[in-house]
Amino acid sequence: MYNALLTAMIVVGILIIIAVLMQPSKQQDALSALSGGGGDLFATQKARGFEAVMQRATTVLGAIWFLLGLALVYLSAH
């Protein structure tokens, strides 16, 4: 059981890396990096389409990875 969970955790970890790398970049210009990006404070928009799907996938995979980690700790302690 421990080996199966460990294998699943490794696979989910690789999927998290892929999901993060597939997310669209949010590049800012150099001026906002120096000024702190205060002009974008009220310009937040809700993620749509591919960006929203990738954010949800990353969140779900992260939660699964965390739960697998807890299960592995529990199995190694007992």
Secondary structure, DSSP 4 states (H G I P E B T S, - for coil): -HHHHHHHHHHHHHHHHHHHHHSPP----HHHHHHTSGGGTT------THHHHHHHHHHHHHHHHHHHHHHHHHHHH-
